[in-house]
């Protein structure tokens, strides 16, 4: 299997990793504990009771926006890679900005939940490095053409369109079409 755009693939992996962490932190057993009930003298000791709770159960739903920050950053990075053209300075700048923000989130939260986002941050960092250093070949005709030229339409298509308009006005058969002759 050949990957058409490795940047999209790796950014998608970073985004998926961020969502795995969000779901696990929100609903997984993050807090675990053991409790023992004291007993009086001569009584048999009770078995320890094990408890666990999720981050939302302990801290409430107000932690969800904090958990969603890395997923939002990687989602924006994925949209940036999907909807900008290779080699655009805007693509590189946005990707580096989002990567830097995710790394800042990781560093600031590394003593609590930030450490869980390290794999996502590293994959996004590798993507940003790869996008910045890629030297993908582009079509020189398309790369050098100004955006206003023919509205981005291929010159051959434009030439054929103009020729067909002229032929239609003169009553001649059009280029590249099948002509039916009616037989009565």
C-alpha positions as CSV (number, residue, x, y, z in Angstrom):
1,X,0.0,0.0,0.0
2,X,1.4,3.3,-1.0
3,X,0.6,6.3,1.1
4,X,-0.3,9.2,-1.1
5,X,0.3,12.0,1.5
6,X,2.4,11.0,4.5
7,X,1.6,14.3,6.2
8,X,-2.1,13.5,6.2
9,X,-1.5,10.0,7.4
10,X,0.8,11.0,10.3
11,X,-1.4,13.9,11.4
12,X,-4.3,11.6,11.4
13,X,-2.4,9.3,13.7
14,X,-1.6,12.2,16.0
15,X,-5.3,13.1,16.0
16,X,-6.4,9.5,16.7
17,X,-3.8,9.3,19.6
18,X,-5.2,12.5,21.1
19,X,-8.7,11.1,21.0
20,X,-7.7,7.9,22.6
21,X,-6.2,9.8,25.5
22,X,-9.2,12.1,25.8
23,X,-11.6,9.1,26.0
24,X,-9.3,7.2,28.4
25,X,-8.8,10.1,30.7
26,X,-12.5,11.1,30.7
27,X,-14.0,7.6,31.3
28,X,-11.2,5.3,32.3
29,X,-10.2,4.4,35.9
30,X,-7.7,7.1,36.5
31,X,-8.1,7.3,40.3
32,X,-7.7,4.1,42.2
33,X,-7.6,3.5,45.9
34,X,-8.0,0.9,48.7
35,X,-9.8,1.4,51.9
36,X,-10.0,-0.7,55.1
37,X,-12.6,-0.3,57.8
38,X,-11.1,-0.4,61.3
39,X,-12.3,-3.2,63.5
40,X,-12.5,-3.5,67.3
41,X,-10.2,-5.8,69.3
42,X,-10.8,-9.5,68.8
43,X,-12.9,-9.0,65.6
44,X,-11.8,-10.4,62.3
45,X,-10.3,-7.9,59.9
46,X,-12.3,-6.9,56.9
47,X,-11.0,-7.3,53.4
48,X,-9.7,-4.1,51.8
49,X,-12.1,-2.4,49.4
50,X,-10.7,-1.3,46.1
51,X,-12.3,1.7,44.4
52,X,-11.7,3.4,41.1
53,X,-13.1,6.6,39.5
54,X,-12.7,8.4,36.3
55,X,-11.4,12.0,35.9
56,X,-14.9,13.3,35.3
57,X,-16.4,11.4,38.3
58,X,-13.8,13.0,40.6
59,X,-13.5,16.5,39.1
60,X,-16.8,17.0,37.2
61,X,-17.6,17.8,33.6
62,X,-15.6,21.1,33.8
63,X,-12.4,19.1,33.0
64,X,-13.7,18.1,29.6
65,X,-12.7,21.3,27.8
66,X,-9.2,21.0,29.1
67,X,-9.0,17.4,27.9
68,X,-10.3,18.4,24.5
69,X,-7.6,21.1,23.8
70,X,-5.0,18.6,22.4
71,X,-7.7,16.9,20.3
72,X,-8.8,20.3,18.9
73,X,-5.1,21.2,18.2
74,X,-4.5,18.0,16.3
75,X,-7.8,18.3,14.5
76,X,-6.9,21.8,13.3
77,X,-3.5,20.4,12.2
78,X,-5.3,17.7,10.3
79,X,-7.5,20.2,8.6
80,X,-4.5,22.4,7.8
81,X,-2.7,19.4,6.1
82,X,-5.8,18.4,4.3
83,X,-7.0,21.7,2.9
84,X,-3.7,23.6,2.1
85,X,-1.4,22.8,-0.8
86,X,2.0,21.3,-0.4
87,X,4.7,23.8,-0.2
88,X,2.5,26.7,0.9
89,X,4.1,28.8,3.6
90,X,0.8,29.1,5.3
91,X,0.6,25.3,5.7
92,X,4.1,25.1,7.3
93,X,3.4,28.1,9.6
94,X,0.0,26.8,10.9
95,X,1.4,23.3,11.4
96,X,4.4,24.6,13.4
97,X,2.1,26.9,15.4
98,X,-0.3,24.1,16.3
99,X,2.7,21.8,17.1
100,X,4.2,24.4,19.4
101,X,0.9,24.9,21.2
102,X,0.5,21.1,21.7
103,X,4.1,20.9,23.0
104,X,3.4,23.8,25.4
105,X,0.2,22.0,26.6
106,X,2.3,18.9,27.1
107,X,5.0,20.7,29.1
108,X,2.6,22.7,31.3
109,X,0.5,19.7,32.1
110,X,3.3,17.2,32.3
111,X,2.9,16.7,36.0
112,X,-0.8,15.8,35.6
113,X,-2.5,14.8,32.3
114,X,0.0,16.4,29.8
115,X,2.3,13.4,29.9
116,X,-0.4,11.3,28.2
117,X,-0.3,13.5,25.2
118,X,3.4,13.0,24.5
119,X,2.9,10.4,21.7
120,X,0.5,12.7,19.9
121,X,2.8,15.7,20.3
122,X,5.8,13.8,19.0
123,X,4.0,12.5,16.0
124,X,2.8,16.0,15.2
125,X,6.3,17.3,15.7
126,X,7.6,14.7,13.2
127,X,4.9,15.7,10.8
128,X,5.8,19.4,11.0
129,X,9.5,18.6,10.5
130,X,8.6,16.4,7.5
131,X,6.3,19.0,5.9
132,X,9.0,21.7,6.4
133,X,11.7,19.6,4.8
134,X,9.7,18.0,2.0
135,X,10.7,18.8,-1.5
136,X,7.8,17.4,-3.4
137,X,7.8,18.0,-7.1
138,X,5.1,20.2,-8.3
139,X,4.0,20.8,-11.9
140,X,6.1,23.8,-13.0
141,X,3.2,25.0,-15.2
142,X,0.8,25.1,-12.3
143,X,3.3,26.4,-9.7
144,X,4.3,29.4,-11.9
145,X,0.9,30.3,-13.1
146,X,-0.7,33.2,-11.3
147,X,-3.9,32.5,-9.5
148,X,-5.9,34.9,-11.7
149,X,-4.8,33.2,-15.0
150,X,-7.8,31.3,-16.4
151,X,-9.2,30.9,-12.8
152,X,-7.0,27.9,-12.3
153,X,-8.3,26.1,-15.4
154,X,-5.9,24.2,-17.6
155,X,-4.9,26.2,-20.7
156,X,-5.7,23.4,-23.0
157,X,-9.3,23.2,-21.6
158,X,-9.6,27.0,-22.0
159,X,-8.4,26.9,-25.6
160,X,-10.7,24.1,-26.5
161,X,-13.6,25.9,-24.8
162,X,-13.0,29.1,-26.8
163,X,-12.6,27.1,-30.0
164,X,-15.9,25.3,-29.4
165,X,-17.7,28.6,-28.7
166,X,-16.4,29.9,-32.0
167,X,-17.4,26.7,-33.8
168,X,-20.9,26.8,-32.2
169,X,-21.4,30.4,-33.4
170,X,-20.4,29.4,-36.9
171,X,-22.6,26.4,-37.0
172,X,-19.6,24.0,-37.2
173,X,-19.3,20.6,-35.3
174,X,-17.8,20.9,-31.9
175,X,-14.4,19.4,-30.9
176,X,-14.4,16.4,-28.7
177,X,-18.1,15.6,-29.1
178,X,-20.0,12.8,-30.8
179,X,-22.2,14.1,-33.6
180,X,-25.4,12.4,-34.4
181,X,-26.9,12.7,-37.9
182,X,-30.6,12.2,-38.0
183,X,-31.7,9.9,-40.8
184,X,-35.2,10.5,-42.0
